[in-house]
């Protein structure tokens, strides 16, 4: 039986594992954390319909239970290529072999403390969109002083479309995440004032534009086109922000009880060794390079190594699921053709 | 405020500061604004810390203000700076100690430019050679004078006669610091603690027993942005910048404003008088202003130098309430006597700002 090692047990890894397993391949998921789920575990609800993340996660996990080998707390130490495929050495001297590798290692969340002038990790009431999801999960959003925030500001594009931060790319999902979170906050704290400070709003997906309109018309959330220059902490621990309103062309100062930074996606820094061992190329933006964006989005430059989900760039869950399903055909095709070519080369090769 | 977050950031912005043997370059304007400050730096370095600090009377302006106001072309500025380096080289020094923030920023900018564009450095070397016959080596270490005070802050604190402690309450004095834009905003890694939450003056203050107060407009310009002040029509911006800072720091009731740059202490000091006259507002207790010191003045004061020898009488805002808080002994009758004991003249009293 042909074997596939999937590195990463998030949305992409779980979905691909389930489908490949059903196709009759031997599948192993290598996950560095102590459970499957990836960053989906940190999320409370998903845009645009605010479906609970736990529901999606639970469905994905159910599929994985069916005969898939899952290795948790596993760190890839090194990978060696050989005639049969790959030997993957894990921590604690474990080793698995595979005929193909699927990279589903996901992304890193931009470390908001790198935008030093915004004060994340220094000012009490500056949080990220990830922190806010955790607060939603706990059922309570309060300031560091335990008070209900009355004026809340969302800062778009933190660590995205920001060359100074090293991330010139758009993270794609933050705009709609911000709109979703703003609506959730408004419903939770109806008398709050919510401001969104955006560079552009990229409502590209189905139902996203409607959500944006709902935020304005139904929830009276204010959208201000502008860039945050810097933030400060006031004596009462509220946050003073300085913004340029780029439509009015004027500077703006405002006090917020809570400032939410919509942090972007960036290439995973933890897979450098894996990419080096596999000789997989990265694109200029640091994400794994797709050999053909349109026709072979899941193929890397190394035969037998595939990549899906956010390891090749920012994506939604829907897009990730689609890629995970599509890659199964690519892998099956690769393994079939590889075997066929070996038969031609070596008559003694055994299936 | 999460102090651990600041500490983590400070760790990322530590710089190498030479131990000894400094070639010292003065500021053009500090010597007339606060003439005692640089003298105190030299006294502390030589007499208190036993360091070798050399200065060549032939050194000139770096042209920084001219450069930033577009009066002096960059290539000319670079050649003037190259001449300063030549003086250092000829004197056998490798460590460059800079008194002025704008000069420090300019030296950093030029050295960084030369690193990336060696052909420009080569052209400047040629210009210098043609104009003066001199040659130069790049300094091995470039530090602002406050970096050096910071490096030796614990030695200074150990020798200090006074601590930044309120003698009446036993509480640390509240200090707000202002590092000056050209210290780290252009090159955050050239400044101790970086640009956003700089540590250079915080470290000195804490070593001397004081407590730093972070206030919302800490990063705001003091008002000596060159285009604000040097262009006469823009001086209202200069004043409004300083006022923005005072209004922001006032609720924290700071005992002292500690500064790093030639312009900042001047503007934060003098504009308190102007705001008093224009609007009847004062920012210190009992109608006084908030004293504004440079880092050398503060270190010298704590080390026990006479306040009038330090030159604190050249400040518009009276320093006496602060001296009493710290417990510094001083003779008010000697305030306006020069080094030779002669009267140096007395300023007219402001109509609003309380002075002694």
Interface residues (C-beta under 8 A of the other chain):
Chain A: X113 X116 X117 X121 X122 X123 X124 X230 X232 X233 X234 X235 X237 X240
Chain B: X1 X2 X5 X6 X8 X9 X194 X195 X196 X197 X214 X215 X216 X217 X218 X219 X251 X252
